[in-house]
């Protein structure tokens, strides 16, 4: 599964206008379009958000990013490093999971990589974290 070339769903510092967008995505994407992840709640983090999967519902807003084919491997490695994700590492802050994301333009479901809070982080956030009303980190910061 981890070798699939899926688009990425970004909801925090990688969104257009946010600090990591140009650093990581500029020149590496062929499309960036608004979308939403259902079944997740957004929590405020130390300068970046965490999406926490939640069967009770919730929506997280962001962008569906399709990498240029020739940049895919490099971008995947760069995003894994940014999100401090290594497969199977219990110290991960995030886990990279494949989830259906709804494209705003046509309502189509698209399978995408999403970095969600790792299990240990989820426990901490649910105990004392601050959920972001509305599920849009960029809007909440304005």
N, C-alpha and C positions, 0 to 999 in steps of 0.2 A: 504493500500500500504506500509506503513512504517514497517510492520511486515514481508514483504517478505525477504527471505534469499537469496539475490542477492550477486554476487561478488562485489568487489569494484574496481573502476578505480582510480589509484593514479598517480599524475603528478608532484608532488613537493617534499617536505621533506620526504615523505614516500617511495620514489623510492629506489631501491638498491643503496648503496653507499652514500645515503643522511642521515642527522642527525637523523631523526625519524624512519627510516626503522627498525633498530634493536630494538629500544625501544618499538615499537608497534607491529611489525609484526613477529619478530623472534619467532619460535615455535608455531605460531598461524595460519599458512597458509599451505594449501596442494598444491597450485600452484601459481606461479607468472610468467606471460608471457607478452611480449610486446604487446601493442595495441595502438589504436588511437581513439580519439573522434572527429568527424567531426561536423561542425556547431558551433565552439567555437573559441575564440581568447584568447591567454594567455597574462596576464599582470603581470609585475614585482610588487611584494609587498615588505613589509619591512622584508626581510629574507625568504619569501615564495611567491609563485605565486597565482594568481587568474585566474580561467577559467571563461570567460564571454561568455554566449551563444550569437550567432550572426547568424542571418538568412542569412547574406550575405556570409557566409562561414568561412573558417579557419579550422585548424587541431591542436589538442593538442595531444602530444605524452606522453605516460606513460606506466604503467603496469596494467594489469588486475589481481587482487588478489583474489583468492578463499580461504576463511577461512576454517580451520578445523571445521567440524560440532560441535564438543564439545567446540570450542572456539568462535563460531560465536557471541553469545549474549554479551560476555565480550568484544570482539573486536569492535563490533558495538558501544557499550557504550563508549569505550575508544576513538574511532575515532570521535564520535559526540562531546566529550569533547575537544579533541585536536582542532577540527575545530570550536569550540565555537558555535555549532549548537544545538538549542532547537526548536522543532516544534512550529511554530507560533510566535516565539519571534522576535519582530521588531528590536532588537539589534544584531541579528545574523550577523556574518561576511560572513558566507556561508549558503547555503541551500543544503540539501541532496536531490537529484532528481534521478529518475530512467531514464537512457538513454541507447541507443544502442551504444556499443563500438565495434570497429572492431578489431578482433584478428589478429595480424600480420602473425602468422604461417599458417593460412588457409583462411583468409579473411572473416571468419564467424562473423556475428553480434551477440553480447552477451549483454543481458540486465544487467546493472550494476548500483550500486549506484555511483554517482559522486557528489562531493562537488563543487558547482559552487558559484560564488560571489553572495551575497544577493543583492536584488534590490537597497538598499541605497548605497552599495559599488559600484555597477555597474555604477550608476550615477556619482560618484566621479572619478572612473577609466576612464570612457569615456571622462570626462571633462579635467582631467589633469594626467591621468596615462600613463605609458609607455608600449605599446604592445611589446611582445617579438617576434622578427622575427623568423620564423621557428617552433614555437610552442613547443619547447623542452627546459624546464627550466634547466635541468641538463646540457645540451650541452651549453646553454647560460652562465652558471656560470663558465665553464672551460676556 
